[in-house]
Every structure is written in C-alpha cells, then in structure tokens.
Amino acid sequence: MYKKIAMAAAGAAMIAVSASGSANAGPVLNAIKQKDFIQCGVNTGLAGFGIADSQGNWTGIDVDFCRGLAAALLGDRNKVKFTPLSAPQRFTALQSGEIDVLSRNTTNTLTRDASLGLHFVGVWYYDGQGFMVPRRLNVKGAKELNGAEICVQAGTTTELNLTDYFRANRMTFKPVVFESAEEWRKAFFAGRCQATTTDVSALASVRSVDAQNPDDFVILPEVISKEPLGPMVRRGDDEWFAVTKWVLNLMLEAEEKGITTENVDQMRSSTDPTVQRLIGNRDEMGKKLGLAEDWGYKVIKQVGNYGESFERNIGKKTPLRLDRGLNAQWTQGGLMYGMPAR
C-alpha cells in the first residue's frame, strides 16, 4: 500500500514538473527579466579577472561569465551592470539581493556552501595559494620565509591557509593584515613586508599592474592550498541556478568541441549531435532551461568559449602570462570538464 502511494505521489510530481517545465521562473529570474539586465558582483579591480578602465568598461574572465549570462538570458552580452565588491562585502551583497550573481574569484569551501544561504555554480578557475617576494631577497622557496612579515588581505581564505601552512611546517611569521585589496597591494610593493600571499592568479595579476617592474618580483613554486574559484547565486531560485550552471558548462563544452566566436556560424552544418545541441539546433535544450533555443549560439557568438576568454584575459600573451595548467580541458591534461549537453 505504502509503496503504491509513494509511486503515485512521485508520478504526480513528475507530471507536474513536466507540465510546468521551466516556465515558472523563480524570483531572481523573474526580476532580471523585468528589469532587463543582470546585476553582477565583481572584484574592485583585479586585472584579468574583473577590472574597469577609465571609461568604466569592465573586462576579465569573471566579467565574461556575467556577459555570457546576459547573452543567454536576455540575448545581449551588454545587458549587465557591474557592482565592484571587496572580499568582506561580497557575500552580504549577494544575500541581500543587491546583486543577482557573484562572479568574483571566490573559493568554494564547505562552510561557504553550507552556511551562507548561497550556491556555488561550478568551478570557473582552479587556483591555489602561493607567495610572492622581491627578487632581490633571493628567496627560492616558501620554507625560507620563517619569521618573515607577510602582507595578507582580511576576509579571505588566505589568512587561515597561511596560518595552517606555517604551523604545519613549524615556522613562524608576522601577519600584516589589510582590509582592502588596494591597501594590501600598496603596502607590499612599498616594501612594508618581505612577502605577500594570495591565490597565484591574483599574485600574477597585481604584479602585472602594481609593480613598477614586474620582473623584480618572483612567485615562489609552492602552492599551499586548493582554491577552486567560481560564481555564486542565492538559494531559493532553482531556475536561475540552472541557467548560471549551464552557461558555465556550455562555455567549457564549446571549447572542447572547437566551437568559437569565429566559426560558430559554420558549425550550424556540423553533423555532431552535441554541437547541434549547444548551438540550439536540436532537442530543445533551451526550452528545458526556459531560454530561447539559440541561447548557446548567442553566448558563443557574443562572448566566446572558455578557452577564448582565458587567453584574451589571463593567458600567455597577456601581462599575467598564466599557463592553462589545471584549467586546461580534461582532454589536454587539465581538470576543466563541461557537463554533457544532452
């Protein structure tokens, strides 16, 4: 009897979901459609990830994710407004509804995922914490920093990782803590500390912008933590969560399939079923997400795939000179892996 009741209830639920599809958008998705733009929280200024020029034009790999969302949902990559946020501000801004999505080099941790009322969308950049020192100190590794003064920014996972690393290696250090990223950067390059620490990508970024001569500073080889960085959304709107998650996956899988901004129109004639799904030519992928059928085409055409965004913002030909490393496709020895679009 109980089994029959449970099966009937499950069947009714499946029918209800099937009937409603994604038409019953949640509060965030509905609000975005009504105002016709996405409010995206980004860094206050981290070259390659999220930074504005003197005219207020935002660029960066995190910025590109937001533009991809706008292209997918609203059909126009420019229908996004950016809110620069410090590390301590970022979660409150998302929780309060000041922003719709946070795309600001934020590490996925158990505490953040379980206790903030927020969801991580996925991994956008695999990173790890490192150290940077002036070349003139001739420091070759992190274990030579025993007793050093180390500049660090407050409100980040960096502080705890730093303490854990030195304790595990029975070393001491003198933390010099700063509330804002600007204060932290200025202090280090002014010689206030012998070393500084944060994600390796951020070290490369600030070196490229703030150092008078970037070659005067060295990023040490040790990586002391796992820092899987990714966008976040508030809980309570599953449809919006699904859109953000699948825009991320689309940009990853588009790179794997070789679909670029330049060739996406020619790819319409591809016989690969996955390519056809990604650009909206079969199986109603858009309908399942409550989007236009050509949502994937618009993202790729207007923003590009993940690899295109990586190379133009932080790759080897940019001032950051970052290798793909763990952020290469899984077929190329990396960890990046788009979930199947089927």
NORTACOR-V17589 format. One record per helix or strand of 3 or more residues. SS is the DSSP state (H for helix, E for strand). FROM is the first residue (numbers start at 1). LEN is the number of residues. Records with the same first field share a line. If there is no record, write none. Layout:
SS=FROM-LEN / FROM-LEN
This chain:
H=2-19 / 27-9 / 61-14 / 90-7 / 110-6 / 135-3 / 142-3 / 157-12 / 181-9 / 200-11 / 214-3 / 238-19 / 266-4 / 273-7 / 285-5 / 295-8 / 306-8 / 325-3 / 330-3
E=38-6 / 50-3 / 80-6 / 118-3 / 125-3 / 129-6 / 149-5 / 174-5 / 195-5 / 217-3 / 227-3 / 232-3
